[in-house]
Amino acid sequence: MNYILLAAGKGSHLHPITLDYPKPLFKLNDDETVIKRTVHLIKKYDQSAEIAVVTGFMKDLIENEIKNVHFCHNPFYSITNSSASLWFAKEYLDAEQVTIINGDIVLSEKLMQEIICKEVSKPTVYLDSSIQKNSDWNVQVNQDKVVVVTEDLEEYHGEYAGIIKLEKKSAHILKEALEEMINKEMYDQWYEDVFNRLIFKDNFNLYYEDISDYQWTEITDIKDLVNARKIK
């Protein structure tokens, strides 16, 4: 399976803590950073994994932190968004199975083993239905399908966990739609907005899985940093 880790951002919401390093290099303990933990667990539970890491802010620090992965650099990280970062790793969308993970997500080992490193038969967004207020990104659903993944909902089914898994057909559809957006100079969009466009424009079927029984966190504030260090 191919894994694309999006780790290009500045982490400006956590300044001044992240003035000297990007969020993926936040230390969870003496030996492990966020991104080092993610790479380690992927390799532990998917020994055939091909991992691509998209860098931007302080790329040399990330490249020195992890080994035996592929690096793709977004040199325009300060003026673009995750759609552009994913575009720089587009070759890794050509695979039977693709998992895209935001670089500031901390996942429990159990979640990685039982869900993240398993193959899917349909495009799947991961959400946590136990979080239905004060989330940064959220997911609204209708029956088994995703209606939208966005920051702009007052009511929603759950918080978006920053993970999308794809099989070959949907990965190809994403790649083509991503190319179209970049060709139209929409560099400032989140890559999740590519899926929103597919859903509303082409009736694309995007499904979801609830991971509320597992430990995980997105690192966006000080509270998340504290919680991240508790996840096993």
URZI-V555173 format. One record per backbone hydrogen bond with DSSP energy under -1.0 kcal/mol. CO is the residue of the C=O (numbers start at 1). NH is the residue of the N-H. E is the energy in kcal/mol with one decimal. If there is no record, write none. Layout:
BEGIN
co	nh	e
CO	NH	E
CO	NH	E
END
This chain:
BEGIN
co	nh	e
1	50	-2.3
2	99	-2.6
3	52	-3.3
4	101	-2.7
5	54	-3.0
6	103	-2.9
8	57	-2.3
11	14	-1.8
12	15	-1.5
14	17	-1.5
16	19	-1.5
22	25	-2.1
23	26	-2.4
24	35	-2.8
26	34	-1.4
32	28	-2.8
32	29	-1.4
33	37	-2.4
34	38	-2.1
35	39	-2.5
36	40	-2.4
37	41	-2.6
38	42	-2.3
39	43	-2.3
40	44	-1.9
41	45	-2.0
42	46	-1.6
46	49	-1.8
50	3	-2.9
51	70	-3.2
52	5	-3.0
53	72	-2.5
54	7	-2.2
55	74	-3.0
56	59	-1.1
58	62	-1.2
59	63	-2.6
60	64	-1.7
62	66	-1.4
70	53	-3.3
72	55	-2.7
74	77	-1.3
76	79	-1.8
81	85	-1.7
82	86	-2.8
83	87	-1.8
84	88	-1.5
86	89	-1.4
87	90	-1.7
89	92	-2.0
90	93	-2.0
91	94	-1.2
93	95	-1.6
96	168	-1.1
97	2	-2.5
98	166	-3.2
99	4	-2.9
100	164	-2.0
101	6	-2.3
102	105	-1.3
104	219	-2.5
106	217	-2.0
108	112	-2.2
109	113	-2.6
110	114	-2.8
111	115	-2.1
111	116	-1.9
112	117	-2.1
115	118	-1.4
123	207	-2.5
124	165	-2.7
125	209	-2.3
126	161	-2.8
127	211	-3.2
128	131	-1.6
128	159	-2.1
137	160	-1.9
138	150	-2.3
139	157	-2.0
139	158	-1.3
140	147	-3.4
140	148	-1.4
142	145	-1.9
145	142	-2.8
148	140	-2.2
150	138	-3.1
158	139	-2.7
159	128	-2.2
162	102	-2.4
163	126	-1.8
164	100	-3.0
165	124	-2.8
166	98	-2.6
167	171	-2.4
168	172	-2.0
169	173	-2.1
170	174	-2.5
171	175	-2.3
172	176	-2.2
173	177	-2.4
174	178	-2.8
175	179	-2.4
176	180	-2.0
177	181	-2.1
178	182	-2.4
179	183	-2.7
180	184	-1.3
181	186	-2.4
182	185	-2.0
185	187	-1.1
187	81	-2.2
189	83	-2.2
190	193	-1.2
191	194	-1.2
192	196	-1.9
193	197	-2.2
194	198	-2.0
195	199	-2.8
196	200	-2.4
197	201	-2.8
198	202	-2.0
198	204	-1.7
206	146	-3.7
207	125	-2.8
209	127	-2.3
211	214	-2.0
215	108	-2.0
217	106	-2.9
221	225	-1.6
222	226	-1.9
223	227	-2.4
224	228	-2.8
225	229	-1.1
227	230	-1.6
END
